[in-house]
Amino acid sequence: MSIYSISQVETLTGIQSHTLRIWEKRYDFLKPNRTDTNIRYYSDEQLRKLLNISKLTKSGYRISKINKMTDQEINKIISELSDHSGSKIEDEINSLTISMLDLNEQIFDKVYNGHVFRHGFSNTFSNLIIPFLNHVGVLWGTNRAMPAQEHFISNLIKQKLYYAISSIQPPATSSRRIVLFLPEGEFHELGLLYGNFLAKELGWTTYYLGPNVPLENLNKIIEMVNPDMLFTMFVTPRPEGIDRYIKTLKTSSRTKLAISGSSSYFEELQLPDNVHYLPQPSGLASFLQQNLL
């Protein structure tokens, strides 16, 4: 069982900390646990219930009425609300969070498949999956209070990405070439996989090296492939600095390097002319389109 601080619960549910404290005093449904030093913490079950309550309050239910409902009544209403095709992104993110907490693939598939049916894969990943990952701190390695559940949901998302990638037709032999990789020490692969999908969808020939690629091996691949572009991400701070790492890449003068990752790592960097920072992996699509010719 994972445990969550009141600030983490606020982040995950959107319910402000002072509201949680007021509810605790006034109503029976919320009884957080306490440490020996009297600090509040919440269990998976309590977080799951608060996610459902957040959805109910956003749907117009008064908290005094919710307080009188049984868990079965709450779950029934939540299920009925989830069946509406016009679910808000916030509600879908809550449902994905619950699927992670419960290790429930059926809930994940219901939300994911419904969004893909209405909006397509690219929209689903950029407008639902990435905000969801940011919401729970999976993509950028923050607020990681639930590693086993994080691995569960990440692997479900990977399966969807692998399927989407495998469904794309092979590129033309004359297409432009891109190498996608994560440096040594980087293991958060979902954004890189999405970049691979975007490049393939636009007709690029991709060389997907995956996470934790040793620099020596990477430079040999660059020499072999002579790519038009490289794409990588920095999630973990690098002791030697990102700018120094970039200088160690054996790229030709025409090779462009697209980088994504936490903006805090790039705020004061003076990047070379051939290096381009993308705040989100989804920005790779427009950058690739600009460099097709």
Secondary structure, 3 states (H helix, E strand, C coil): CCEECHHHHHHHHCCCHHHHHHHHHHCCCCCCEECCCCCEEEEHHHHHHHHHHHHHHHCCCCHHHHHCCCHHHHHHHHHHHHCCCCCCHHHHHHHHHHHHHCCCHHHHHHHHHHHHHHHCHHHHHHHHHHHHHHHHCCCCCCCCCCHHHHHHHHHHHHHHHHHHHHCCCCCCCCCCEEEEEEECCCCCCHHHHHHHHHHHHCCCEEEEEEEEECHHHHHHHHHHHCCCEEEEEECCCCCCCHHHHHHCCCCCCCCEEEEEECHHHCCCCCCCCCEEEECCHHHHHHHHHHCCC
